[in-house]
Amino acid sequence: MIEEVVAISDKLSMNVYNLDVDGDVAQKFNINKAPGIITAAKNGDQIIDLGIRYAGVPSGHEFTSFIQGILLVGARDSGLNEQTRTLLRRLDKPIFIQVFVTPT
């Protein structure tokens, strides 16, 4: 599925890794489930991890979120209003947020 999305634009690319063989990459991006999908940005040869992850296949309604994540990363803008950005800048410690989705 992701190969088909990547084929739509030359601005998209995909790398495939094996959790067992490429443990260093999995650890770097905090992936511990397969399939684990990262939506990241690229700046030259540097990969910029923006924290967008999928554990499992983003199919059904999750596919829309997957595409929206790609668009957000491409635009390099979260779409958050200035009040929210100001509030987030005041955070003084990391916050871990997980969103779980179950098809119904």
C-alpha positions as CSV (number, residue, x, y, z in Angstrom):
1,M,0.0,0.0,0.0
2,I,2.8,2.5,0.9
3,E,4.6,1.6,-2.3
4,E,1.6,2.7,-4.2
5,V,1.4,6.0,-2.3
6,V,5.1,6.7,-2.8
7,A,4.7,6.0,-6.6
8,I,2.3,9.0,-6.9
9,S,5.1,11.6,-6.4
10,D,8.8,11.8,-6.8
11,K,8.8,13.9,-3.6
12,L,8.0,10.8,-1.6
13,S,10.3,7.9,-0.8
14,M,10.3,4.7,1.3
15,N,12.9,2.7,3.0
16,V,12.1,-0.8,4.3
17,Y,13.9,-2.3,7.3
18,N,13.7,-5.5,9.2
19,L,13.4,-5.2,13.0
20,D,15.7,-8.2,13.6
21,V,18.4,-7.2,11.1
22,D,18.2,-3.5,11.4
23,G,17.8,-3.2,15.2
24,D,19.8,0.0,15.3
25,V,17.4,1.8,12.9
26,A,14.4,0.5,14.9
27,Q,15.9,1.8,18.1
28,K,16.8,5.1,16.6
29,F,13.2,5.7,15.6
30,N,11.7,3.9,18.6
31,I,9.9,1.2,16.6
32,N,9.2,-2.0,18.4
33,K,6.3,-3.4,16.4
34,A,6.0,-4.7,12.9
35,P,4.9,-3.3,10.7
36,G,6.0,0.0,12.1
37,I,5.7,3.0,9.8
38,I,7.3,6.4,10.3
39,T,6.3,9.5,8.4
40,A,9.4,11.6,8.5
41,A,10.8,14.6,6.6
42,K,14.0,14.7,4.6
43,N,16.4,17.7,4.5
44,G,19.1,16.8,2.0
45,D,20.5,13.5,3.3
46,Q,19.2,14.1,6.8
47,I,16.0,12.3,8.1
48,I,14.0,14.6,10.4
49,D,11.9,12.5,12.8
50,L,8.7,14.4,13.6
51,G,7.3,11.6,15.8
52,I,4.5,10.4,13.5
53,R,4.2,6.6,13.8
54,Y,1.9,3.8,12.8
55,A,1.9,0.4,14.4
56,G,0.2,-1.8,11.9
57,V,-1.2,-1.0,8.5
58,P,-3.0,2.4,8.3
59,S,-6.0,1.0,6.3
60,G,-9.6,2.0,6.3
61,H,-10.3,5.3,8.1
62,E,-6.6,5.3,9.3
63,F,-5.5,5.7,5.6
64,T,-6.9,9.3,5.6
65,S,-4.9,10.1,8.7
66,F,-1.8,8.5,7.1
67,I,-2.2,10.8,4.0
68,Q,-2.9,13.8,6.2
69,G,0.3,13.1,8.1
70,I,2.3,13.0,4.9
71,L,0.8,16.4,3.9
72,L,1.6,17.9,7.3
73,V,5.2,16.7,7.1
74,G,5.5,18.0,3.6
75,A,4.2,21.4,4.6
76,R,6.4,21.5,7.7
77,D,3.4,23.0,9.5
78,S,1.2,21.3,12.1
79,G,-1.7,23.6,11.4
80,L,-1.9,24.5,15.1
81,N,-3.1,28.0,16.0
82,E,-0.8,30.5,17.6
83,Q,-2.4,30.1,21.1
84,T,-1.7,26.3,21.1
85,R,1.8,26.9,19.8
86,T,2.5,29.3,22.6
87,L,1.1,26.9,25.2
88,L,3.3,24.1,23.8
89,R,6.4,26.2,23.9
90,R,6.0,26.6,27.7
91,L,6.2,22.8,28.2
92,D,9.3,22.1,30.2
93,K,9.4,18.3,29.9
94,P,8.7,15.7,27.2
95,I,5.2,14.5,26.9
96,F,4.4,11.1,25.3
97,I,1.1,11.0,23.4
98,Q,-0.4,7.9,21.9
99,V,-3.6,7.7,19.8
100,F,-5.1,4.2,19.5
101,V,-7.6,3.5,16.7
102,T,-9.7,0.4,16.2
103,P,-11.7,-0.2,13.1
104,T,-15.4,-0.6,13.8
